Amino acid sequence: MAGHRRPHPLSFLALAAVAAILAACVTNPATGRRQLLLVDRDKEIRLGREALPEIRAEYGAYDDQELASWVEATGRKLAAVTEDPHYPFSFTVLDSAVVNAFALPGGPVFVTRGLVAHANSEAELAGVLGHEIGHVEARHGAEQLSQQQVLGVGLGIASLANPRLGRFQDLLGTAARLLLLSYSRRDEREADMLGVRYMARAGWDPLAFPEFLSVLDRMERRAGDTLPAWLSTHPSSAERVAATREMARRIREKKLARGRTLVVHRDILLRRVDGLVYGDDPRQGFVHEGAFRHPELRFRVAFPAGWKVVNTNRFVAALDDPHRPTARLVLEMVPPEEADELDPVRYVERLARRERFPAIDGGRATIGGFPAWIGFVTLPGANGAPPRPLLLAAIRDGAHLYRFVGAFAGKPGGTASRAMERAIRSFARETDPAVLSVKPVRIRLVTAPGGRTLEELCGTFRGLAVSCRDVALLNHLRRGDVVERGFRLKVPTRGCPIFP
């Protein structure tokens, strides 16, 4: 007679894990869909709050309080009609020319001035904000994190929520590991559905959102142009635009049948974007005649020829290949609390103690007339990885201490490290009056006289800073369209555009 087989202890653990996963399946009140959520709401909100200041520090908030207040009010109006009032939503306009918007788990929502510029009405902006609110209400971020935990991907909550940047372990690593969370087509459909739902509930015409999606598709189809960042993280298609338009049409018809008034408010948006900086702000740095120039900080540096230069609010970097970089050089200002008026040598000594460099090979130098330290350091390997060399430099320019960090494949002294060292040694004071006095391009409003095509009008603008094709996209027109008398155009210009 066979005896009862004793269960293996691991089977109890497996059953417990399955039970925990089943217990974590909840029905979302916004979508009605069952979700696996191992990240509770409090952790989700804390995660977003801890990443919020890092994102703002990385990209910078756009300095226009009236614009910020308008976007905040628009977002609050949408958040007030959601199914779950517990999320502490916040809305920030980032000082970036990139056409983008995104939300962090728990409620922080961001939109760039580049996207605001390309919207053609308050309703279109509301559609974008409503879509991002939809991602939060549908808990897509928490769902992605939960799936990663189940699969053991290794992006733990502790590492995601850690506010301290790994300055050397990840040279381009900013707070936005959360932004690496990818949304599925189902997630995008749900966010579209919720976005148009919230728009209509709050009183905006929901058809404005699919119209804006179609304009972004036009930007995508422009030969040789870079994909708008919003589309790269929110993949669009003709089918998606059509489906969103159909959802919006049905919701719109129901609202109108009930006597509701739905608004677009193009004039409100135009008032807010008049004077908005368009494109990259050269005061924050730009590439000119083979060198990166920073008018406000008054320095220049010649990064290696052919490398991609990436300029953010916190650092400027050069990559040998923008898609698969094997070498990258990052320049950033050392925070005052770290610099502490140290000369470059003492700063590197302190850094070496803090980071526990196994080896250091460099010394005092003069770069661009400034006291400096330059050399190679060895970075301890993480998680059992072998140590790796970095090119490091510190340069003291008056009250500012700058740090260069270069990562590369191979050994010190190779082609990449030599190119980066030449770039570091090119650091110098910017003295060109034309560079120091440069002004950003701004959007100005022009009232059309009527009876002319947009292309004809473009030929009459003084100070026009972009192509007529750009003006067309900015105003959701075609170059051959006849512009009605009194139509107000957004025109990026250096100065005030007028008709002769």
Secondary structure, DSSP 8 states (H G I E B T S, - for coil): --------HHHHHHHHHHHHHHHTEEE-TTT--EEE--S-HHHHHHHHHHHHHHHHHHH-B-S-HHHHHHHHHHHHHHHTTSS-TTS--EEEEES--S--EEE-TTSEEEEEHHHHHH--SHHHHHHHHHHHHHHHHTTHHHHHHHHHHHHT-S--HHHHH--S--TTTSTT--STTGGG----HHHHHHHHHHHHHHHHHHTB-TTHHHHHHHHHHHHHHSTT----HHHHHS---HHHHHHHHHHHHHHHHHHHHTT---B--HHHHHHHHTT-B-S--GGG-EEETTEEEETTTTEEE---TT-EEEE-SSEEEEES-SSS-SEEEEEEE--HHHHTT--HHHHHHHHHHHHT-S-EEEEEEEETTEEEEEEEEEE--STT---EEEEEEEEEETTEEEEEEEEESS-TTSHHHHHHHHHHHT-EE---HHHHT----EEEEEE--SSEEHHHHHTT-SSB-S-HHHHHHHTT--TT-EE-TT-EEEEEESS-----
